[in-house]
Amino acid sequence: MATTELLTVGRHVTGLFIAAIFGLYVPVSSACECLWEGSFAEVAPDSDLVVLGRVTRKKGNAIDVEVDVTLAGPDWESLPRIWLKTRDYCRPEAGQFSEGQKLILALKKLTQLPDDGFNPSTPSVSYGRIGDYELSSCGGYWLTVEGLRASGNLVPGMPRYSHEPKMSPVLVGHVIAFLKGAASVASLVEASEEDPELKALHRNSREFLRGLPPLDVEAESESTPE
């Protein structure tokens, strides 16, 4: 093989090697990087809109939520569009949510867009539209609701960047009471730390004791030999 051909092959191999090394670092540099802003109890009071609602539609990186109760913010938002992750935006993946799922959401309103934030040719995958809302992943901005209970990164002290920490689900009414100023953070912390199995054991023990005949302490003491 001629010297010129060897040099060409060498440059090609070197270029591939450099590209491969560079490729290892691209995801890191383009990944979302944000400071943890706090649990739901910390971020919700400063959010533009806090709602209890159900996901009715998913399209691209956006979801539409039918509002059951507006907990904070404008009460005319009955079906807000909420934009989730694409590119390096610090938001949860759309795949984390499903149609019909009930959530409590603390949202930020989109008041301005980056220069490359909206592409008319891909309107369902973008940063969002002015007037819509975004859901951040840099704090406990959402709680999952099942039945009458909610769970998620609810109170201070839960692991940072964890949106499904180990906890005891808290009554939705308790969360609403906190947002309305009728319940304290301390009461939320206490509720989230309750062990449901231990609580059930205590309840079952009380029911068992109710079914026993009353204990005659005097009769027992008289029958006890000295």
N, C-alpha and C positions, 0 to 999 in steps of 0.2 A: 504494500500500500504506500502511495506517495506521501512525502512529508506534509504537503498541503492538505491532503485528505485526512491525515492523522490529526493535524491541528484543528480541522473543522469538526471532526468527531469529538475531540477533546473539549472544544468550546461548547458543543451541544450537550455533552454529558454534564459538564460543569454547570451549564445553565439550568438543566433539569434538576440538578442537586440543589442549587440555590433556590429554585422555585419551590421545591418540596419543603425545604427548611422554612422559607417564608410562609408557605401555606400553613405550617404548624402554628404560626403566631397570628395569622389573620383573624381567626375566630375570637381570640382573646381580646385583640384590640378593638374589634367591632361589637363585642358583647356589651350588654347593659352594665353600667357601673354607677351605683347610686348609694348614698348614705341611707341607713335605716332611719325612717322618720317616726317610727313608734307603732304601738299596737292600735287596734281599732278605737279603743277608749281614748287614745291620745290624738289620733288624726281626724276622727269623725267630726269633732266640734268645729274644726277649721275648714271642713270641706264645703264645696259650693252646693252640693245636693246629697242628701242621705235618704235612701228609699228602701222599703221592703217590697220586693216584687218578684216576678217570675219571668224567666227568659222565654220569649215567644218566637224569636227568629235569630238565626245565625247566618251571616253572609260574609265571606272573606275574613277579615280580622275585626269584624264588628258584630255586636249583638243588640237586639232590641229588647227592652224590658218593660213589661206591663206593670205599672206601679199599683200596689195594693194600698200602701200607706206611705205618705211623705213624712219623714221624721225630722227633716231639717231642709231649709231652702225653699224655692218656689213650688207651690202646690199645684201649679197648672201643668207641670211636666208629667203627663200621663203615660207616655211611651218614649222615653229618651233613648237615643242611639248612643251606644257606648263603644268606644274604640279600644282594641286590645293590641297585643304585640305584633309587630312586624319590624323587620330590620333590627336596629339596636335600641328601639324604644323600650323604656323600662316599664313594661306592662306584662300581665300574665298572658299565657298562650290561650288562644280561643278554644283549643281542645280541652282546656280544663273545665269548660262549662258546657252544659247540654240543654236543649230545648225542654221546657217544662220545669227546669230546676229553680228552686226558690232561694233567694239570696237577700242579704242586707248589704247594700253597697254605699260606700262613701266616695263621691265622685268629684272630679275637677272639671270645670267648664273650659272648653277650648275657646280662647279669645284671640289667639293668633296662631299662624302656621309657619313652620320653617319654609325656606324657599323651595325645597324639593319635597314638601310634605304631602302634596296632593297631585296625583296624575290622572287627568280626565279619562285616559285610556284604561285605567285600572281603578275605577271609583270605589270598588268594594275592598280594595287592599291599599290602605294609605294611612297617613298620620291621623286623618279625620277631617271634619269640616267645622268651621267656626259656628258656634252655637250648640254643637254636640258636646259629649262628655268623654273623658278618658278615665280609665281605671289603672291606677299605679300599682306596681309590685314592690315599691320601696317602703311599704308599711302594711299594717293590717287593714287594708282598705275594703276587704269584703269578708263576710261571714256566710257560711253555708247553713241553710235552714232545713231541718227535717222535722216534720210535725210542728210541735210548739217550741222546739229548742234550736238554738243556734250554736255553732262552734267555729273556731278559727283563731287567729292571733288576736285575742280579745283584750287582754289586759297587760299592763306593764310587767316586765319580768319574764315574759315568754321568750323562747329562743328567737333571735333576730333572723330575718329572711325565711322563717318557717311559717307557712300559711295553714298548716294542718298540725299544729303542736298537740301533744297529748294533753287532754283536758276533759273535764266533765262538761257536757253541753249545758248551756244556760238557757233558762226560759226566755223566749223572745220578748215577753212582757217586761222582764227585768232589764233587758237591753234598752227597750223603749223608755222605761222609767229613767234610766241613766241619761239618755239623750234629752229627756224633758226636764232634767234636774231634780227628779224625785228619788234617785238612788245614787249611791256613792260608788267610786271606783273600788273602795275597800269591799263593798258588798258584792261587786262583780267578781273580784279576786276570790273571795270566800266561796261563792257559788261555783266558780270554775275549778276549784280545788277539791270539791266534794267527791268522794269515792262512791259512785253509784252502787257498786256491789255491797259496800259496807252500809250504805244508807238502806238498801233493800234488806240486809241482814237485820238491822235494827228494827225496821218496820215489821218484819216477820217475827222477830223475837217478842215485840210488844203484842202482836196478835196472838201468839202462842200463850203468853202469860195471861191475857184476858180470858182465855178458855179454861184456865185452871181454877179449881175451887179455892176460895180464900184460905189462907194459912192461919190456923188457930194457934197463935204463939203461946197462950197461957196453957192450953191443954197439952201442948208439946212439952213445955217446961215441967208440968206436973208429972208427966209420964217418964221423964228422964231421971234415971237413978242417980242418987248423990254419990 
